[in-house]
Amino acid sequence: MSAVAGAWRFVRRRLFRSPLRDVLEYVLLLVVVFVLVSISSQRLGYYWQWYRVPRYLFTLQQGRPVAGELIQGLLYTFRIAAVSLVLSLVFAFCTALLRLSQSLMGTALARVYLEVIRNTPLVVQIYLLYFVIGPILGLGRFASAVVALSLFEGSYMSEILRAGIVSLHRGQWEAAHSLGLSTLDTYRDVILPQAVRRILPPLTGEVVSLVKNTSLVSLVALNDLSMQARVVSADTFLTFEIWFTTALIYLAILVPMSLLVRWIEHRVAIPS
Amino acid sequence: MSEAGAQDYIITIDRVTKSYPGGIEAVRDFTARVRRREVVVIMGPSGSGKSTLLRCLNGLERPDSGAIVVDGVPLDEDRAHRNEIRQEVGMVFQQFNLFPHMTVLDNINLAQMRVRRKTREEATERSLALLRTVGIVEKASAYPAQLSGGQQQRVAIARALAMAPKVMLFDEPTSALDPEMINEVLDVMRDLARGGMTMVVVTHEMGFAREVADRVIFMDGGQIVETGTPAEIFEHPKQERTRRFLSQIL
């Protein structure tokens, strides 16, 4: 109960600081956007047909809502994002520990991985995994896309994680060691709980960009939200409507997610 | 002292040298022994190698050469030896180094549960007893940042004691404290010494040394300049270097 009330207070504080002014600003913005869009569509001679969009979100069949192409695409995007998130956290974690390890091989391996992944475009990586490495390892379409995304995001997340770990005062390590805690226990009980708290904001940024980057898997013909949007807009010529809707769907997913993480951050803050 | 067998010495430090990258020798060819139940205070100007020496004693620093034996266990490359020694040697730091994301109670419970494999109930029982000894049992569920410096240092002492160590090392335990909080920490340390704990203390607290120490070691340049009872060192220092240092801190 109190958690819900707390969450609501948090959202209210963030969103409605000074109601009247915010509302006025918002209305003004809408007017400007509306004017700009109508001018440009007039110039293009675009004929808006918003009424044709809803069926690509939901249709009613025998009184029950059935997901249209865009929502189906969104669900597929969720699947890719969820699997990639777990996998990229695993990559990030292992790479960060390797880079911080004493092992020469370990640090070298981690550095090569980081340099290669971060200095090549994601699109190229997706193609390479799908066309070259995927067939060799017997990876399917979905698996190779997920692995490519996870390798990419994992490299950025690992650097964030490493920075979080390194930023802790070395006294924390020394205190843990002087108590006889093993390295594993020290990471689990002392270092990671503090490091993760510190890196939540930049990590959220990476999760957001992971969800956005799932749109690139449409390159290997996976039916994610972007792929479906491409198909639907090609079929219907509702280019503006479909792409605006698609953008709104991404926005509608990612904004609440960022807010959620900020709320978690606020919940796990260390009392002082 | 000559009739004391090797068993009576809980710590032997034999010709230990430790230098840092850049070639600065923090500890040079240092030899000393500590008896059971003895309280040794190490003094000396900053940069004299006191802290480095102390940190070598529980493996936080690895000496370049020389041997350290704690309670019959050699502190060497063998990780099992190092872990064994760390479990028997408690350390209190200048900056407290409490775990800020844990309550006071969890700070003290952690090693008991992870290293000694106690249940939470067993650990809590001992932790609360220790918090009573250091006089802050009412702060058990507080977080470190909610405590004063003196309180934090007392928690840090309780945390080290939770492992039932045979030796306690103190690295300038009162140097980061406001003056009015120094005594509450020194009182806890006095009680500990009276209780028969073997202690090696790096400190500039002359009053504490005079009252509690069995022996004072005065260090400079990584070596022992002079060693003796507090009375010998403070009243009749033999070395000019010791005299100069004492005149500065008095």
Interface residues (C-beta under 8 A of the other chain):
Chain A: H169 G171 Q172 E174 A175 A176 H177 S178 L179 G180 L181 S182 D185 D189 V190 P193 Q194 R197 I270 P271 S272
Chain B: R55 N58 G59 L60 N83 R86 Q87 V89 G90 M91 F93 Q95 N97 L98 F99 P100 H101 L110 A111 R114 V115 Y143 A145 Q146 A156 R159 A160 M163
